[in-house]
Amino acid sequence: METLTYGQVLARFGHALSDPTRSRLLLALREAPGYPADLAATLGVSRQSLSNHLACLRGCGLVVAAPEGRRTRYELADARLGHALGDLLGVVLAVDPKACDATDEQGCC
């Protein structure tokens, strides 16, 4: 197992949250563990797409898989991630539309 710096942890968390489907997936897992087919239906995405997002989240260390016979249950890797997501949802952003153009190639926002 690799030990990460604080900056690396935040970068992985940021990468996970940078995709709307992954963000919704993390929020769904914040509520309760889930199975891929159920999660795909809940999020309205294909099973293949969901599988790719789960692989990304596992690679980032945010989600773990728990085999249960022929099925696999997914859950947040650490309960504190659920608390962190809740804290992030409570943050009020001061968005300056002039400073962050949605068509910006750097993708700042």
N, C-alpha and C positions, 0 to 999 in steps of 0.2 A: 504494500500500500504506500502511496506517495503522500508526503506531507507538503501541503501547499501554504504559501504565504497569504496574508490577508488580501493583498492585491489580486492574487490568482483566484482566491475564493470569490471575491466580488466580480471579477471578470467572468467567471463561469456562471455566476448567478445572473449577471447582466446579459450574457449571451442567451441563456435560457429564456429570460423575460423579453428578449428582443423580437421574438416571434409571437404573434397574437394567439396562435393555436397552442403553443407551448405554455403561454401565460394562462390560458383558459384551462389547460390540462392540469397545471400546478394548482390552480384554484379548485378544480374538481377534486383533486387528491387531498387538498387541504380539508375538504369536507369529510371525506372517507376514502379508504382504499378502494381500488376498482379493478375490474377485469377489462382487457383490451376491447372486446366486442361491445361491452356496455359503455365504456368510455367513448368509443368511436361514435356510437349512436347518440349519446348525450351531447357530444361536441359537433355532431353533424359532419364528420369527416370519414374518409375511407379507412378501412382497417390498415391498409398499407401505409397511408399517411400517418396514422396514429402510431404504428409500429416504428416508423422513422423518428417521430418526435420522442417516443419513449426511449429509444436507443440513445438519442442525443442527451436526454435528461439523465439517463443512467451514466453516460460518459462524463457528464458534468458533475456526477456525484450527488445529484439532488433527489433521485428516485431509486428505489431498490425493487427487485423482483423476488417474489416469494412463490416458488412452485407449490401447487396444490393438486396433486394427481396429474390430470391431463391439462389443467388450466394453470395460469400464472396470475397471481394477484400483484398489483403494483401499489406502492405507497411511498410517501415522502421518506427520504433516508433518515431524517431527524425531525422529531416533533417541533423543534425550535424553528424549522423552516415555515411551518404553518403560522407560528407567531410572527415571524418576520414578514410573511406575505400580508398578514393582517395589519401590521404596522405600516407597511408600504401603502396599503389601501387607504389608510387614514391621512396620508401626506397630502397637503394642499400645494399644488404646483403654481408658480407664478410664470405663466407662459408669455413670452414676448414674440408674437407672430413675425415681427420684423427681423428678429435675430435668428429665427429657425424656420426656414422655408421648407415646406414639405417636398418640394422638387429638388432640394439640395442633393447633389450627387454624393456628398460625404455621409448623408443619412444621419445627421446629428439628432433628429427627432423622429 
